[in-house]
Amino acid sequence: MAKKRKSIYFTQTQAARLEQKSQQENLSEAEIVRRALDVYLAWDDPSYTPHPTPQTSNAHSSPP
């Protein structure tokens, strides 16, 4: 699936936590944001089906 670049702004706290989680999980910050968005979209619309990226599929903490 093609990806589209977006610019988003984080608070200092959000940015620090995202960087920390990225290092802990050995994932890119973008991958963590994509996963968080997938969780939100599935919560908002149970028919939503995420399309995992190769990084998501191979990571140890992949969502089910």
C-alpha atoms as one frame of an Amber mdcrd trajectory, in Angstrom:
protein
   0.000   0.000   0.000   1.319   3.433  -0.913   2.166   5.830   1.867   1.447
   9.538   1.910   3.627  12.049   3.757   1.889  14.228   6.362   3.185  16.919
   8.689   1.811  16.801  12.209   2.660  18.690  15.370   3.231  17.158  18.801
   3.492  18.740  22.206   6.927  18.505  23.807   5.642  15.768  26.094   4.156
  13.785  23.202   7.355  14.115  21.177   9.503  12.973  24.098   7.262   9.980
  24.841   7.141   9.045  21.150  10.937   9.152  20.901  11.283   7.088  24.088
   8.786   4.472  22.891  10.487   4.339  19.493  13.796   3.469  21.128  12.239
   0.949  23.532  10.326  -0.875  20.805  13.002  -0.485  18.106  10.369   0.969
  15.778  10.279   4.182  13.813   8.247   7.022  15.238   6.145   6.932  12.056
   5.317   3.257  12.633   4.158   3.989  16.171   1.934   6.821  14.924   0.491
   4.559  12.191  -0.308   1.886  14.780  -1.933   4.398  17.101  -4.057   5.709
  14.240  -5.092   2.161  13.294  -6.222   1.529  16.880  -8.240   4.751  16.902
  -9.832   4.076  13.504 -10.791   0.507  14.497 -12.275   1.788  17.764 -14.239
   4.457  15.906 -15.374   2.086  13.128 -15.247  -1.663  13.930 -15.429  -2.478
  10.201 -12.054  -0.754   9.641  -9.332  -3.217   8.701  -5.743  -1.970   8.917
  -3.232  -2.899   6.228  -0.001  -3.750   8.084   3.264  -2.417   6.752   6.222
  -4.798   6.461   7.664  -3.195   9.596   4.419  -3.805  11.499   4.230  -7.395
  10.310   7.787  -8.188  11.409   7.914  -6.358  14.735   7.717  -8.243  18.023
   4.992  -5.975  19.353   2.685  -6.171  16.357  -0.983  -5.829  17.157  -3.031
  -8.994  16.531
